[in-house]
Amino acid sequence: MSKNSKAEQRTHRQQIPTKIIVERHYVGTEKMETVFKRIAEEQITKKVREIAENSVN
């Protein structure tokens, strides 16, 4: 085999890039994005209250 034939074999082994399609999902009638934002806001508010209470004491 010559070097050229080996190079040609290598080019055939390369994988084609895969496209990933992400779809929005729902929890009940709400988008997951909305649910996650609400959970994050609740956790942030809770943490801020804890910090405020600790700084007062």
C-alpha positions in Angstrom: 0.0 0.0 0.0 1.2 3.4 -0.8 0.8 6.4 1.6 -1.9 7.9 -0.5 -4.2 4.8 -0.1 -3.8 4.9 3.7 -4.7 8.6 3.7 -7.8 7.9 1.7 -8.9 5.2 4.1 -8.5 7.5 7.1 -10.8 10.1 5.5 -13.6 7.6 5.1 -13.5 6.8 8.8 -14.3 10.3 10.0 -17.7 10.7 11.5 -20.2 13.3 10.2 -21.1 15.9 12.9 -24.4 15.1 14.7 -27.0 17.8 15.1 -28.8 17.8 18.4 -32.3 19.3 18.4 -33.6 20.4 21.8 -37.3 20.7 22.3 -39.0 22.6 25.0 -40.8 20.4 27.5 -43.7 21.2 29.7 -44.7 20.4 33.3 -48.5 20.3 33.1 -49.3 23.4 31.1 -46.1 25.3 32.0 -42.8 25.4 30.2 -39.9 23.8 32.0 -38.1 27.0 31.7 -40.7 28.8 33.7 -40.7 26.1 36.4 -36.9 26.2 36.7 -36.9 30.0 36.9 -39.6 29.9 39.7 -37.6 27.3 41.6 -34.4 29.3 41.3 -36.1 32.5 42.4 -37.6 30.8 45.5 -34.2 29.4 46.4 -32.5 32.8 46.0 -35.2 34.5 48.0 -34.8 31.9 50.8 -31.0 32.3 50.9 -31.3 36.1 51.0 -33.7 35.8 53.9 -31.3 33.5 55.8 -28.4 35.8 55.2 -30.5 38.8 56.4 -31.6 37.0 59.5 -28.0 35.9 60.3 -26.7 39.4 59.9 -29.3 40.8 62.3 -28.4 38.3 65.0 
